[in-house]
Amino acid sequence: MKWFNGGRIGLVLTGFILAISLGIGSSAKAEFTFGTPTNLGPTINSFYEDSAPSISSDGLSLYFSSNRAGSLGSFDLWVATRSTADDEWGTLVNLGPIVNDSS
């Protein structure tokens, strides 16, 4: 391949490393605002290993992994929904065998 001939790849990689080390294009910032932690109640919180929570962009669905009773395997994906962002979370639903299995 002609790209590798003449050391062009080395030149490109050197330029890339220089750009990173000099901070070129490093204007991205992560500015997070966190509120006070809130216990979501016995419907969501449990003594089981609940992990990897993710809330939908509209704030109406909460997905997470858990090994709670009713799981098909060691850790299943569960979802809780609510009608508005001000409502309490509804009953948890296991996403079922299409998503979860014995593994």
C-alpha positions as CSV (number, residue, x, y, z in Angstrom):
1,M,0.0,0.0,0.0
2,K,1.3,3.4,-0.9
3,W,0.1,4.9,2.4
4,F,2.6,2.9,4.4
5,N,5.5,3.7,2.0
6,G,7.6,6.7,2.8
7,G,6.6,6.9,6.5
8,R,3.3,8.7,6.0
9,I,1.6,6.8,8.8
10,G,4.4,7.8,11.2
11,L,4.0,11.4,10.2
12,V,0.2,11.3,10.8
13,L,0.6,9.5,14.1
14,T,3.2,12.0,15.3
15,G,0.9,14.9,14.4
16,F,-1.9,13.3,16.2
17,I,0.2,12.7,19.4
18,L,1.4,16.3,19.2
19,A,-2.1,17.6,18.9
20,I,-3.2,15.7,22.0
21,S,-0.2,16.6,24.1
22,L,-0.5,20.3,23.2
23,G,-4.2,20.4,24.0
24,I,-5.4,21.3,20.6
25,G,-9.1,20.7,20.4
26,S,-9.4,20.2,24.2
27,S,-12.2,22.6,24.8
28,A,-14.7,20.0,25.8
29,K,-15.8,20.2,29.5
30,A,-18.0,17.9,31.5
31,E,-20.1,20.1,33.7
32,F,-22.4,17.9,35.7
33,T,-24.9,19.2,38.3
34,F,-26.0,16.5,40.7
35,G,-28.8,16.9,43.2
36,T,-29.3,15.4,46.5
37,P,-29.4,11.5,46.4
38,T,-33.0,10.3,46.7
39,N,-34.1,6.8,47.9
40,L,-36.5,5.6,45.2
41,G,-38.4,3.5,47.7
42,P,-39.0,-0.2,48.1
43,T,-40.4,-0.6,44.6
44,I,-36.9,0.2,43.2
45,N,-34.4,-0.1,46.0
46,S,-33.8,-3.6,47.3
47,F,-31.3,-5.6,49.2
48,Y,-30.4,-7.3,45.9
49,E,-27.5,-6.2,43.7
50,D,-29.1,-3.5,41.6
51,S,-26.7,-1.8,39.2
52,A,-26.1,0.1,36.0
53,P,-29.2,2.4,36.2
54,S,-30.1,4.4,33.1
55,I,-33.0,6.9,32.8
56,S,-34.6,7.5,29.4
57,S,-34.2,11.0,27.9
58,D,-37.8,11.9,28.8
59,G,-37.3,10.8,32.4
60,L,-40.2,8.4,32.3
61,S,-38.4,5.0,32.2
62,L,-35.7,3.6,34.5
63,Y,-33.7,0.6,33.3
64,F,-31.2,-1.3,35.5
65,S,-29.7,-4.7,36.0
66,S,-30.5,-6.8,39.1
67,N,-30.3,-10.3,40.5
68,R,-33.5,-9.8,42.4
69,A,-36.2,-12.5,42.8
70,G,-38.0,-13.2,39.6
71,S,-34.8,-13.0,37.5
72,L,-34.3,-15.5,34.7
73,G,-30.6,-15.6,35.2
74,S,-27.9,-14.2,37.4
75,F,-28.5,-10.5,36.4
76,D,-31.6,-9.5,34.3
77,L,-32.6,-6.1,32.9
78,W,-35.6,-4.5,34.6
79,V,-37.7,-1.4,33.8
80,A,-39.9,0.9,35.9
81,T,-42.0,3.5,34.3
82,R,-44.0,6.6,35.4
83,S,-46.5,8.8,33.6
84,T,-44.8,12.1,34.4
85,A,-41.4,13.1,35.9
86,D,-43.2,14.2,39.1
87,D,-44.9,10.8,39.6
88,E,-43.5,7.9,41.7
89,W,-41.9,4.9,39.8
90,G,-44.4,2.2,39.0
91,T,-44.1,-1.6,39.4
92,L,-40.9,-3.1,38.1
93,V,-41.1,-5.3,35.0
94,N,-38.5,-7.9,34.0
95,L,-37.7,-7.4,30.3
96,G,-38.3,-11.1,29.8
97,P,-36.7,-13.9,27.8
98,I,-36.3,-11.9,24.6
99,V,-33.7,-9.8,26.5
100,N,-32.8,-12.0,29.5
101,D,-31.8,-15.6,29.7
102,S,-30.2,-18.0,32.1
103,S,-26.8,-16.6,31.4
